[in-house]
Amino acid sequence: MKFQRLFKKNRKEYTTVKVNTSNVPDGLLRKCKKCSSIVLAEDVKNNNYICPKCGGYFRVHAYRRIEMVVDKDSFEPMFEGLNTRNPLKMKGYEAKVQALRDKTGLDEAVTTGRATIGGNSVAIAVCDGRFLMASMGEVVGEKIAKTVEYATKENIPVIIFACSGGARMQEGMVSLMQMAKTSAALKRHSESGNLYISVLTDPTTGGVTASFAMLGDIILAEPKALIGFAGPRVIEQTIGQKLPKGFQRSEFLLEHGFIDEIVERKDLRNRLTTILTLHKKDDKSYTDNFNIKKEKSTMAQKKRESIKMITESVKKSAWDRVLASRMNDRPIASDY
């Protein structure tokens, strides 16, 4: 107590100095989270939402992303107006969703529709991190599944831009079921012979990574994007070890074969155009590949018939079995 009285007695008095600062209009400046620099918002926008000082990537709003990659005025939104339910009766959840709708102008965390890229028709879905970190709830899963099913029906490729914190915890098991639903829709899309391009942006984590994000026929990623299931800090706390530098970044995943290519934002539209053009179904190369697959399928059917004949020849004469063994398309060891 004596020390405290002495401290208070000897303490110098400090005064707060008020500094008059000029008013800065809202939206004029933005802060880069990578280098902490304050930059003009207009400069960021004109530079594809990339920091002009350090090259760090800003997150892009869904409609801005669509504007950056699709042909001008070609985007037609689909599957809007789906109602977000509150299956767990989570307190404040409905009010939070409504507030985000008013703030962002979006109906949910993913925007879906049809467009053309380089003249190629595609179905497209773009996640928007402003809406509950683009977490996947019932409506997000439903919109993605419907978009994929539409692409399957129309016989066109589908492109999904993933940016998400994972499954939406406010919806519990209902949100987790969207992993299976979107994956099943993409499986049917693949079996119909159609292309799926997945574009991974920062961050792509949780149940989204464990479902539609990593199921692409071709998986592209933006530079230095965080991609993984559990976050690095969670993994370190679980295993009690320090992770390698750059772990779960797109460069690390490319090196270990999890993704196909890292594409800078300025090159993404051209890269998508090239991929879509190469996979056009009316191309001769596609037709030739289809005919080759058809021919292989016919040969496989013949081999199956040969196997059946040899199996049934057990009941036949020795000479019948000799004739079966001399067939040119008789099955070999790998067929068995």
C-alpha positions in Angstrom: 0.0 0.0 0.0 2.9 2.3 0.9 4.5 1.7 -2.5 1.2 2.4 -4.3 0.8 5.7 -2.5 4.4 6.6 -3.4 3.8 5.7 -7.0 0.7 7.8 -7.3 2.5 10.7 -5.6 5.5 10.6 -8.0 3.5 9.8 -11.1 3.6 12.6 -13.7 0.4 13.9 -15.1 -0.3 13.1 -18.8 -2.7 15.0 -21.0 -4.3 13.7 -24.2 -3.5 15.7 -27.3 -6.3 16.0 -29.8 -5.2 16.1 -33.4 -7.6 17.4 -36.0 -7.6 15.0 -39.1 -9.3 15.6 -42.4 -12.3 13.5 -43.1 -11.6 10.7 -45.5 -14.6 9.6 -47.6 -15.8 6.0 -47.1 -14.4 3.6 -49.7 -11.6 5.8 -50.8 -8.8 3.8 -49.2 -8.2 0.1 -48.5 -5.7 -1.6 -46.3 -3.7 -4.6 -47.6 -3.7 -7.4 -45.1 -0.4 -8.8 -46.6 1.8 -5.6 -46.2 -0.5 -3.4 -44.1 -0.1 -0.6 -46.7 -2.9 1.9 -47.2 -3.7 2.1 -50.9 -6.3 3.8 -53.0 -9.3 1.6 -53.6 -9.5 2.7 -57.2 -5.9 1.5 -57.8 -6.7 -1.8 -56.3 -9.8 -2.2 -58.5 -7.9 -1.3 -61.7 -5.2 -3.8 -60.8 -7.6 -6.8 -60.6 -7.9 -6.4 -56.8 -4.2 -6.9 -56.3 -2.1 -4.7 -54.0 0.0 -2.3 -56.2 2.7 -2.3 -53.5 3.3 -5.9 -52.5 1.2 -7.9 -55.1 -1.0 -9.4 -52.4 -4.4 -10.6 -53.5 -7.6 -9.0 -52.2 -10.8 -11.1 -52.0 -13.1 -10.4 -54.9 -16.9 -10.0 -54.7 -18.9 -12.6 -56.6 -20.3 -10.3 -59.3 -16.9 -8.5 -59.7 -15.3 -12.0 -60.2 -18.0 -12.9 -62.8 -17.3 -9.6 -64.6 -13.6 -10.3 -64.7 -13.9 -13.8 -66.4 -17.0 -14.0 -68.5 -17.9 -12.4 -71.8 -19.5 -8.9 -71.4 -23.2 -9.0 -70.6 -23.3 -12.8 -71.0 -24.1 -13.7 -67.4 -27.6 -14.8 -66.6 -28.3 -15.5 -62.8 -30.2 -18.7 -61.9 -31.7 -20.3 -58.8 -32.1 -17.1 -56.9 -34.6 -16.5 -54.1 -34.1 -19.8 -52.2 -35.0 -19.3 -48.5 -32.4 -20.0 -45.9 -33.9 -22.0 -43.0 -32.8 -22.3 -39.4 -32.9 -26.1 -38.8 -31.3 -25.8 -35.3 -33.4 -22.8 -34.3 -30.1 -21.0 -33.7 -30.7 -17.7 -31.9 -30.0 -14.7 -34.1 -29.2 -16.7 -37.2 -32.1 -15.6 -39.3 -31.5 -11.9 -38.4 -27.8 -12.2 -39.2 -28.6 -13.7 -42.7 -31.1 -11.0 -43.4 -28.5 -8.3 -42.3 -26.0 -9.8 -44.7 -28.5 -9.8 -47.5 -29.2 -6.2 -47.0 -25.5 -5.3 -46.8 -24.2 -7.3 -49.7 -27.2 -7.4 -52.0 -26.8 -11.2 -52.3 -29.4 -13.8 -51.4 -26.8 -16.2 -50.2 -23.0 -17.0 -50.1 -22.9 -18.3 -53.7 -24.0 -16.7 -57.0 -24.9 -19.1 -59.8 -25.9 -18.7 -63.4 -25.1 -19.3 -67.0 -22.6 -17.3 -69.2 -20.1 -17.6 -72.0 -16.3 -17.4 -71.7 -14.5 -16.9 -75.0 -17.7 -17.8 -76.7 -18.0 -21.1 -74.8 -21.2 -21.7 -72.9 -20.7 -22.6 -69.2 -22.6 -22.9 -66.0 -20.8 -20.9 -63.3 -20.9 -20.7 -59.5 -18.9 -18.1 -57.5 -18.6 -18.1 -53.7 -18.6 -14.7 -51.9 -16.6 -14.4 -48.7 -18.6 -11.4 -47.4 -21.5 -13.7 -46.7 -20.7 -15.7 -43.5 -17.2 -16.4 -45.0 -19.0 -18.2 -47.9 -19.8 -21.1 -45.6 -21.8 -23.9 -47.2 -25.3 -24.2 -45.8 -28.4 -25.8 -47.3 -29.0 -23.1 -49.8 -25.4 -22.9 -51.0 -25.3 -26.7 -51.5 -28.7 -26.6 -53.3 -27.7 -23.8 -55.6 -24.4 -25.5 -56.6 -26.1 -28.9 -57.1 -28.8 -27.3 -59.2 -26.2 -25.5 -61.3 -24.3 -28.7 -61.9 -27.5 -30.6 -62.8 -28.4 -27.8 -65.2 -24.9 -28.1 -66.8 -25.4 -31.9 -67.2 -28.8 -31.4 -68.8 -27.5 -28.7 -71.2 -24.3 -30.7 -71.9 -22.0 -27.8 -71.0 -19.0 -27.4 -68.7 -19.3 -26.1 -65.1 -16.9 -23.8 -63.4 -17.0 -23.2 -59.6 -14.9 -20.5 -57.9 -14.4 -21.7 -54.3 -13.8 -19.4 -51.4 -15.1 -20.7 -48.1 -14.5 -21.3 -44.4 -16.2 -24.7 -44.8 -19.6 -26.1 -43.8 -21.9 -23.7 -41.9 -22.0 -24.6 -38.3 -25.3 -22.8 -37.7 -27.1 -25.5 -39.7 -25.3 -28.6 -38.3 -25.9 -31.9 -40.1 -28.0 -30.2 -42.7 -24.9 -28.3 -43.9 -22.7 -31.4 -43.8 -25.2 -33.2 -46.1 -24.4 -30.7 -48.8 -21.0 -32.3 -49.2 -22.6 -35.5 -50.4 -25.2 -33.7 -52.5 -22.8 -31.6 -54.4 -20.4 -34.5 -54.9 -23.1 -36.7 -56.2 -24.2 -34.1 -58.7 -20.7 -33.7 -60.0 -20.3 -37.5 -60.3 -23.3 -37.6 -62.6 -21.9 -34.6 -64.5 -18.6 -36.5 -65.0 -20.4 -39.7 -66.1 -22.2 -37.7 -68.8 -18.8 -36.8 -70.3 -18.9 -33.2 -69.3 -16.0 -31.0 -68.0 -15.8 -29.5 -64.5 -13.2 -26.8 -63.7 -12.6 -25.9 -60.1 -10.9 -22.6 -59.3 -9.5 -22.4 -55.7 -9.1 -18.9 -54.1 -8.1 -17.7 -50.7 -9.3 -19.4 -48.5 -10.7 -22.7 -49.5 -11.1 -24.8 -46.4 -13.3 -27.3 -44.4 -16.2 -29.2 -45.9 -16.0 -27.3 -49.2 -12.4 -28.6 -49.7 -13.6 -32.1 -48.8 -16.3 -32.0 -51.4 -16.8 -30.1 -54.6 -13.7 -27.9 -54.5 -11.3 -30.8 -55.0 -13.4 -32.8 -57.5 -12.5 -30.9 -60.6 -11.3 -32.6 -63.8 -9.0 -29.6 -63.9 -8.1 -27.8 -60.6 -6.7 -24.3 -60.9 -5.7 -22.0 -58.0 -4.7 -18.4 -57.4 -1.2 -17.7 -56.0 -0.6 -18.1 -52.3 -4.2 -19.2 -51.7 -4.9 -21.1 -48.4 -6.3 -24.5 -49.3 -6.9 -27.3 -46.9 -9.3 -29.0 -44.6 -8.3 -28.0 -41.1 -6.3 -24.8 -40.7 -2.5 -24.8 -40.0 -2.9 -23.7 -36.4 -5.4 -26.4 -35.6 -3.1 -29.1 -37.2 -0.1 -27.8 -35.2 -2.0 -27.9 -32.0 -3.2 -31.4 -32.7 0.1 -33.0 -33.7 2.3 -30.9 -31.6 4.7 -30.1 -34.5 5.7 -27.1 -36.5 4.4 -27.4 -40.1 6.6 -26.7 -43.2 6.8 -23.1 -44.4 4.1 -22.4 -46.9 2.1 -25.5 -45.9 -1.4 -25.5 -47.4 -0.7 -22.7 -49.8 -1.4 -23.3 -53.5 2.4 -23.5 -54.3 2.8 -26.3 -51.7 -0.2 -28.1 -53.1 1.0 -27.8 -56.7 4.4 -29.3 -55.7 2.6 -32.2 -54.1 0.2 -32.9 -56.9 -3.1 -31.7 -55.4 -3.8 -29.1 -58.0 -3.0 -28.8 -61.7 -1.9 -25.2 -62.1 -1.5 -21.8 -60.4 -2.9 -19.1 -62.6 -2.5 -15.4 -61.8 -5.6 -13.4 -61.8 -4.8 -11.3 -64.9 -4.3 -14.6 -66.9 -7.3 -16.5 -65.6 -9.8 -15.5 -68.3 -7.5 -16.5 -71.1 -6.6 -19.8 -69.4 -10.3 -20.7 -68.9 -10.9 -19.8 -72.6 -8.1 -22.1 -73.7 -9.3 -25.0 -71.6 -12.9 -24.7 -72.7 -12.0 -24.4 -76.3 -9.8 -27.5 -76.2 -12.7 -29.4 -74.6 -15.4 -28.4 -77.1 -17.6 -31.3 -77.9 -17.9 -30.4 -81.5 -14.1 -30.5 -82.0 -12.7 -33.2 -84.2 -10.3 -34.2 -81.4 -13.2 -34.7 -79.1 -15.1 -36.8 -81.7 -11.9 -38.9 -82.3 -11.5 -39.5 -78.6 -15.1 -40.4 -78.3 -14.8 -42.9 -81.2 -11.7 -44.4 -79.6 -13.5 -44.8 -76.3 -16.4 -46.4 -78.1 -14.1 -48.7 -80.0 -12.4 -49.7 -76.7 -15.8 -50.3 -75.1 -16.7 -52.6 -78.0 -13.5 -54.5 -77.6 -14.1 -54.9 -73.9 -17.5 -56.3 -74.6 -16.0 -58.8 -77.0 -13.5 -59.8 -74.4 -16.2 -60.3 -71.8 -18.0 -62.5 -74.3 -14.8 -64.5 -74.8 -14.4 -64.9 -71.1 -18.0 -66.1 -70.9 -17.4 -68.6 -73.8 -14.3 -70.0 -72.2 -16.0 -70.3 -68.8 -18.9 -72.1 -70.4 -16.6 -74.3 -72.5 -15.9 -76.4 -69.5 -19.1 -78.2 -70.4 -18.0 -78.5 -74.1 -15.7 -80.8 -75.9 -11.9 -80.5 -75.9 -12.0 -79.3 -79.5 -14.4 -76.4 -78.6 -12.0 -75.4 -75.9 -9.1 -75.4 -78.3 -11.0 -73.2 -80.7 -11.9 -70.8 -77.9 -8.2 -70.5 -76.8 -7.2 -69.6 -80.4 -9.6 -66.6 -80.7 -7.7 -63.4 -81.7 -9.6 -61.3 -79.1 -9.2 -63.9 -76.3 -8.8 -62.3 -72.9 -5.3 -61.9 -71.4 -4.2 -62.0 -67.8 -5.0 -58.3 -67.1 -8.6 -58.9 -68.3 -9.0 -61.6 -65.7 
